[in-house]
Amino acid sequence: MNLKEIIITSIIASILALITGIILVHYEKRIDTSQDTAQTVVSTAPSSHQPSTPVPKPPTTDHPLSRRLKALEIPNPSITVTLWFNNPEQTQFSTAEKITLYYQIKEIAPTSPCARECYFTLFNLSPTGKLSILLKNEPIEPDNIEEKRLRLESGQEYFKAIITSQPITSWLSFLNSDITEPSQHKTLLATYQLSVIKRAP
């Protein structure tokens, strides 16, 4: 191989090495660019976690004692009891109003067991479903109109008045007993229920 051929071979080898180097560098840059793009896509892609759909709350149901209280009626009562707030027939109020409860019993039969005195108890079922006793075993005489100041919550409230011939020591035990027994019929004399609504002005 003469000098001319050696120079040409060296030049060709140098050119091939240069081309190979350029290809390798370009390929590496392309790989780096594609990795960066992939990372960017991963970091900016929306999360696969979807917000959970709110679980609907089950409808509010009355406590068994509340249902028992609402269903309590006295067949063929010998007296009647009525109650109202502020004015008879008014069942809707503003939260700005002052509320006064009025209640009264009247005898139907001359032989009424309330010839002298009966006892008035008032249950309340609040808008949130809380059952409470607002008045317990209040003495009341026939035809007298009694009054009490009460505070009502915003929303619909349920009231149940019960007249008894004697004070009830434990209403929880009494309502959980068999009210259909003849002995209970002698104690329970009359009932009255009323629902009212109080709204913001």
Secondary structure, 3 states (H helix, E strand, C coil): CCHHHHHHHHHHHHHHHHHHHHHHHHHHHHHHHHHHHHHHHHHHCCCCCCCCCCCCCCCCCCCHHHHHHHHCCCCCCCEEEEEEECCCCCCEEECCCCEEEEEEEEECCCCCCCCCCEEEEEEEECCCCCEEEEEEEEEECCCCEEEEEECCCCEEEEEEEEEECCCCCCHHHHHHCCCCCHHHHHHEEEEEEEEEEEECC
